[in-house]
Amino acid sequence: MTTALKKRTIDDPSKLNGAEKAAVILMALGEEQAALWEQMDEEEIRIVSQAMATLGQVSAGAVEKLILEFVGSMSTTGSIMGSIERTQKLLSSFLDEDRVETIMEELRGPAGRTMWDKLGNVNEVVLANYLKNEYPQTVAVVLSKVGPEHGARVLAALPEDFALEVVMRMLRMEPVQREILDKIEETLRTEFMSNLARTSKQDSHEMMADIFNNFDRQTENRFLAALEERNRDSAEKIRSLMFVFEDLGKLDPQGVQTLLRNVNKDELGLALKGASDTLRDLFFSNMSERAAKILREDMASMGPVRLKDVDAAQTNMVNLAKDLAAKGEILIADGGGEDELIY
């Protein structure tokens, strides 16, 4: 669910809104003027931080027009660039680490001023997969806050019995006390949005893991072995981030069924020929008895198959799983049991 920031150069300050103008001035003043931030409440800090992180490049001329009293000092610094990294550095100069991380995670997450705005920008399947583990009363409160259109899509994505229970709670729902609403909002921020934001970030090791995922098995092993000799820590981190065919075993039943509906049926049997018995059983258990019987017979009739062909079929299934996960149609659980998106 990551959205790339569109680069732009701002020459006319009249096109900036109030938050963006404040962001330009604060960046121009630098970390030494941290006291200005301390005069703002948390919501104001979030608004200005959001503007700062997405600002892009502001020409020196535009900066000078906004803060004429600092023309002399700005003439030596030229243009400035607003970015996630610079925003985090500035905030870290006067806020504690936990508070900075909370703000930055919100900036990296789906756009929106309030928590409910942000939830309205989260794919309904992703949100439903999180909410299905909550109490129906909690889900009823959340759906009442995200708007009828998005609420309807999320409700349709929930298991039918659970969704009906949520509907019953919504029909009987009374005004929610402020402290309860605050608690739900804080839980969503710390347990859902922060995880969603973290899965949006991609560092150099994640980028290399994506590249290694597209190697055939022989090339992958060769590169990892060579990298281990030069930098064992990086090799281990890349290996831990790589999504390989056996990781499909972490899919929940709904995810397996979604993958089965989309996979090339000619490649499925070939891919499973090289799978562990546990992974095969997972796929067979999510098919009809007849479909599983036919697939087993097809696999038996193949006889010996080349490792190269099995690798290609498995790579195609892995790439399909990644595509479905990026669209929010499937989720995969990590080793700790929490749901996280595959990118």
C-alpha positions as CSV (number, residue, x, y, z in Angstrom):
1,M,0.0,0.0,0.0
2,T,3.0,2.4,-0.4
3,T,2.4,5.6,-2.5
4,A,5.5,7.2,-4.0
5,L,5.9,10.9,-3.4
6,K,5.6,12.9,-6.6
7,K,8.6,15.3,-7.0
8,R,7.7,18.9,-7.8
9,T,9.5,22.3,-7.7
10,I,7.6,25.2,-6.2
11,D,8.4,28.6,-7.5
12,D,5.2,30.5,-6.6
13,P,4.5,30.5,-2.9
14,S,0.9,31.7,-3.5
15,K,0.1,28.1,-4.6
16,L,1.1,26.7,-1.1
17,N,-1.6,26.2,1.6
18,G,-1.0,27.4,5.2
19,A,0.5,24.1,6.4
20,E,2.9,24.0,3.5
21,K,4.0,27.6,4.1
22,A,4.6,26.8,7.7
23,A,6.6,23.8,6.7
24,V,8.8,25.9,4.4
25,I,9.5,28.5,7.1
26,L,10.3,25.9,9.8
27,M,12.7,24.0,7.5
28,A,14.4,27.3,6.6
29,L,14.8,28.2,10.2
30,G,16.3,24.8,11.0
31,E,16.7,22.7,14.1
32,E,17.9,25.7,16.2
33,Q,14.4,27.0,16.3
34,A,12.9,23.9,17.7
35,A,11.1,26.0,20.3
36,L,8.6,27.0,17.7
37,W,7.5,23.4,17.4
38,E,7.0,23.2,21.1
39,Q,4.3,25.9,20.8
40,M,2.1,23.6,18.6
41,D,-0.2,20.8,19.8
42,E,0.1,17.3,18.5
43,E,-2.5,17.7,15.8
44,E,-0.8,20.8,14.5
45,I,2.5,19.0,14.5
46,R,1.0,16.2,12.4
47,I,-0.5,18.6,9.9
48,V,2.7,20.5,9.4
49,S,4.8,17.3,9.3
50,Q,2.5,15.8,6.6
51,A,3.0,19.0,4.6
52,M,6.8,18.9,5.1
53,A,7.2,15.3,4.2
54,T,5.3,15.7,0.8
55,L,6.5,19.2,0.0
56,G,9.2,18.4,-2.6
57,Q,11.6,21.1,-3.7
58,V,10.9,24.8,-3.0
59,S,13.0,27.3,-5.0
60,A,15.1,29.9,-3.2
61,G,13.0,32.7,-4.7
62,A,9.8,31.2,-3.2
63,V,11.4,30.8,0.2
64,E,12.6,34.5,0.1
65,K,9.1,35.7,-0.7
66,L,7.7,33.8,2.3
67,I,10.3,35.0,4.8
68,L,11.8,38.3,3.5
69,E,13.4,39.0,6.8
70,F,15.7,36.0,6.2
71,V,16.7,36.9,2.6
72,G,20.4,37.3,3.6
73,S,20.7,33.9,5.3
74,M,18.6,32.2,2.6
75,S,20.9,33.5,-0.2
76,T,23.6,31.2,0.9
77,T,21.5,28.1,1.3
78,G,19.5,28.3,-2.0
79,S,16.6,25.9,-2.4
80,I,15.4,23.4,0.2
81,M,14.0,19.9,-0.1
82,G,11.2,18.6,2.1
83,S,11.4,14.8,2.7
84,I,10.5,12.1,5.1
85,E,14.1,11.9,6.3
86,R,14.5,15.6,7.0
87,T,11.1,15.8,8.7
88,Q,12.1,12.9,11.0
89,K,15.5,14.6,11.8
90,L,13.8,17.9,12.7
91,L,11.1,16.3,14.9
92,S,13.8,14.2,16.7
93,S,15.5,17.4,17.8
94,F,12.7,18.2,20.2
95,L,10.3,15.3,20.6
96,D,11.0,11.9,22.3
97,E,11.7,8.9,20.1
98,D,8.3,7.2,20.6
99,R,6.3,10.3,19.7
100,V,8.4,10.9,16.6
101,E,8.0,7.3,15.5
102,T,4.2,7.6,16.0
103,I,4.1,10.7,13.8
104,M,6.4,9.3,11.1
105,E,4.4,6.0,10.9
106,E,1.3,8.0,10.3
107,L,3.0,10.0,7.6
108,R,4.2,6.9,5.9
109,G,0.7,5.3,6.2
110,P,-2.4,6.0,4.1
111,A,-3.2,9.7,3.7
112,G,-5.8,11.4,5.9
113,R,-6.0,14.0,8.7
114,T,-7.7,11.8,11.3
115,M,-7.4,8.1,12.1
116,W,-10.9,7.6,10.5
117,D,-9.8,9.4,7.3
118,K,-6.8,7.1,7.1
119,L,-8.9,4.0,7.6
120,G,-11.1,5.2,4.7
121,N,-8.0,4.9,2.5
122,V,-7.1,1.4,3.5
123,N,-8.1,-1.4,1.1
124,E,-11.3,-3.0,2.4
125,V,-9.9,-6.6,2.3
126,V,-6.9,-5.5,4.3
127,L,-9.0,-3.8,6.9
128,A,-11.5,-6.6,7.1
129,N,-8.7,-9.2,7.7
130,Y,-7.6,-7.1,10.7
131,L,-11.1,-6.4,12.0
132,K,-12.3,-10.0,11.8
133,N,-10.2,-10.8,14.9
134,E,-11.8,-8.0,17.0
135,Y,-15.0,-8.0,19.0
136,P,-18.2,-7.3,16.9
137,Q,-19.0,-4.3,19.1
138,T,-15.6,-2.8,18.3
139,V,-16.0,-3.4,14.6
140,A,-19.4,-1.8,14.7
141,V,-17.9,1.3,16.1
142,V,-15.2,1.4,13.5
143,L,-17.6,0.9,10.6
144,S,-19.8,3.6,11.9
145,K,-16.9,6.0,11.7
146,V,-15.3,5.2,8.3
147,G,-18.3,6.3,6.2
148,P,-21.2,4.3,4.6
149,E,-19.5,3.4,1.3
150,H,-16.2,2.1,2.7
151,G,-18.1,0.5,5.6
152,A,-20.2,-1.4,3.2
153,R,-17.2,-2.7,1.3
154,V,-15.5,-3.8,4.6
155,L,-18.7,-5.5,5.8
156,A,-19.0,-7.4,2.6
157,A,-15.4,-8.6,3.0
158,L,-15.9,-10.0,6.5
159,P,-17.0,-13.6,7.1
160,E,-20.8,-13.7,6.7
161,D,-21.7,-14.8,10.3
162,F,-19.4,-12.4,11.8
163,A,-20.6,-9.6,9.5
164,L,-24.2,-10.3,10.5
165,E,-23.3,-10.0,14.2
166,V,-21.6,-6.7,13.5
167,V,-24.8,-5.5,11.7
168,M,-26.9,-6.5,14.8
169,R,-24.5,-4.5,17.0
170,M,-24.7,-1.5,14.7
171,L,-28.5,-1.6,14.8
172,R,-28.5,-1.6,18.6
173,M,-25.6,0.8,19.0
174,E,-25.9,3.8,21.3
175,P,-23.7,6.9,21.4
176,V,-20.1,5.8,22.2
177,Q,-18.4,7.4,25.1
178,R,-15.5,9.6,24.3
179,E,-13.0,7.6,26.3
180,I,-14.0,4.3,24.6
181,L,-13.7,5.9,21.2
182,D,-10.3,7.3,22.1
183,K,-9.1,3.8,23.2
184,I,-10.3,2.2,20.0
185,E,-8.6,5.0,18.0
186,E,-5.3,4.5,19.9
187,T,-5.4,0.7,19.4
188,L,-5.9,1.2,15.7
189,R,-3.0,3.6,15.5
190,T,-0.6,1.4,17.5
191,E,-1.6,-2.1,16.4
192,F,-2.9,-1.6,12.8
193,M,-1.7,1.6,11.2
194,S,1.8,1.3,12.6
195,N,2.2,-2.2,11.2
196,L,0.7,-1.1,7.9
197,A,3.2,1.8,7.7
198,R,6.1,-0.4,8.6
199,T,5.2,-2.8,5.7
200,S,5.2,0.2,3.4
201,K,8.8,1.0,4.0
202,Q,11.4,-0.6,1.8
203,D,15.1,-0.3,2.6
204,S,18.0,-1.5,0.5
205,H,17.9,-5.0,1.9
206,E,14.2,-5.4,1.0
207,M,14.9,-4.1,-2.5
208,M,17.7,-6.8,-2.9
209,A,15.4,-9.5,-1.4
210,D,12.9,-8.7,-4.2
211,I,15.6,-9.0,-6.8
212,F,16.9,-12.3,-5.3
213,N,13.3,-13.6,-5.3
214,N,13.4,-13.4,-9.1
215,F,16.6,-15.4,-9.4
216,D,16.4,-19.1,-10.3
217,R,17.5,-21.3,-7.4
218,Q,21.0,-21.9,-8.6
219,T,21.7,-18.2,-9.2
220,E,20.1,-17.3,-5.8
221,N,22.3,-19.7,-3.9
222,R,25.4,-18.5,-5.7
223,F,24.8,-14.9,-4.9
224,L,23.9,-15.5,-1.3
225,A,26.9,-17.7,-0.8
226,A,29.2,-15.0,-2.3
227,L,27.5,-12.3,-0.2
228,E,27.9,-14.3,3.0
229,E,31.7,-14.3,2.5
230,R,31.7,-10.5,2.3
231,N,28.9,-9.4,4.6
232,R,27.2,-12.2,6.6
233,D,24.8,-9.8,8.3
234,S,23.4,-8.5,5.0
235,A,23.1,-12.0,3.6
236,E,21.1,-13.2,6.6
237,K,18.9,-10.1,6.5
238,I,18.2,-10.5,2.8
239,R,17.5,-14.2,3.3
240,S,15.0,-13.4,6.1
241,L,13.2,-10.9,3.9
242,M,13.0,-13.1,0.9
243,F,9.6,-14.6,0.1
244,V,10.0,-18.1,-1.3
245,F,7.6,-20.8,-2.4
246,E,7.5,-22.6,0.9
247,D,6.3,-19.3,2.5
248,L,3.0,-19.9,0.8
249,G,2.4,-22.2,3.7
250,K,1.9,-19.1,5.9
251,L,-1.3,-18.2,3.9
252,D,-4.6,-18.5,5.7
253,P,-7.2,-20.7,4.0
254,Q,-8.9,-17.7,2.4
255,G,-5.5,-16.7,0.9
256,V,-4.8,-20.1,-0.4
257,Q,-8.3,-20.2,-2.1
258,T,-7.7,-16.8,-3.6
259,L,-4.4,-17.9,-5.0
260,L,-5.9,-21.1,-6.4
261,R,-8.6,-19.1,-8.2
262,N,-5.9,-17.0,-9.9
263,V,-3.1,-19.5,-10.6
264,N,-2.3,-21.0,-13.9
265,K,-3.8,-24.5,-13.6
266,D,-1.1,-26.0,-15.9
267,E,1.6,-24.7,-13.6
268,L,0.0,-25.6,-10.2
269,G,0.8,-29.4,-10.4
270,L,4.3,-28.7,-11.6
271,A,5.0,-26.3,-8.8
272,L,3.6,-28.6,-6.2
273,K,5.8,-31.5,-7.5
274,G,8.7,-29.7,-5.8
275,A,6.8,-28.7,-2.6
276,S,7.0,-30.2,0.8
277,D,4.3,-32.7,1.9
278,T,3.0,-30.0,4.3
279,L,2.6,-27.4,1.6
280,R,0.9,-29.9,-0.7
281,D,-1.6,-30.9,1.9
282,L,-2.4,-27.2,2.6
283,F,-3.3,-26.7,-1.1
284,F,-5.2,-30.0,-1.4
285,S,-7.2,-29.3,1.8
286,N,-8.4,-26.0,0.3
287,M,-9.8,-27.7,-2.9
288,S,-12.8,-29.8,-3.5
289,E,-12.3,-33.5,-3.1
290,R,-12.7,-34.0,-6.8
291,A,-10.3,-31.2,-7.8
292,A,-7.7,-32.5,-5.3
293,K,-8.1,-36.1,-6.7
294,I,-7.6,-34.8,-10.3
295,L,-4.6,-32.7,-9.4
296,R,-2.9,-35.7,-7.6
297,E,-3.5,-37.9,-10.7
298,D,-2.1,-35.2,-13.0
299,M,1.0,-34.9,-10.8
300,A,1.5,-38.6,-10.8
301,S,1.2,-38.8,-14.6
302,M,4.0,-36.2,-15.0
303,G,6.7,-38.6,-14.0
304,P,10.1,-37.1,-13.4
305,V,10.3,-33.3,-14.1
306,R,13.2,-31.0,-14.5
307,L,14.2,-28.8,-11.5
308,K,14.4,-25.8,-13.9
309,D,10.7,-26.2,-14.8
310,V,9.6,-26.6,-11.2
311,D,11.6,-23.5,-10.2
312,A,9.9,-21.5,-13.0
313,A,6.4,-22.7,-12.0
314,Q,7.1,-21.9,-8.3
315,T,8.5,-18.5,-9.1
316,N,5.4,-17.6,-11.1
317,M,3.2,-18.6,-8.1
318,V,5.3,-16.5,-5.7
319,N,5.1,-13.5,-8.0
320,L,1.3,-14.0,-8.3
321,A,1.1,-14.1,-4.5
322,K,3.1,-10.9,-4.2
323,D,0.8,-9.2,-6.8
324,L,-2.3,-10.3,-4.9
325,A,-0.9,-9.2,-1.6
326,A,0.1,-5.8,-3.0
327,K,-3.5,-5.3,-4.0
328,G,-4.6,-6.3,-0.5
329,E,-6.4,-9.5,-1.7
330,I,-4.4,-11.9,0.4
331,L,-2.4,-11.6,3.7
332,I,0.4,-13.7,5.1
333,A,1.2,-14.2,8.8
334,D,4.8,-13.7,9.9
335,G,6.6,-16.0,12.3
336,G,5.2,-14.1,15.3
337,G,1.6,-14.8,14.3
338,E,0.7,-11.2,13.3
339,D,-0.7,-10.4,9.9
340,E,1.5,-8.3,7.6
341,L,1.3,-7.5,4.0
342,I,3.7,-9.0,1.4
343,Y,5.3,-6.4,-0.9
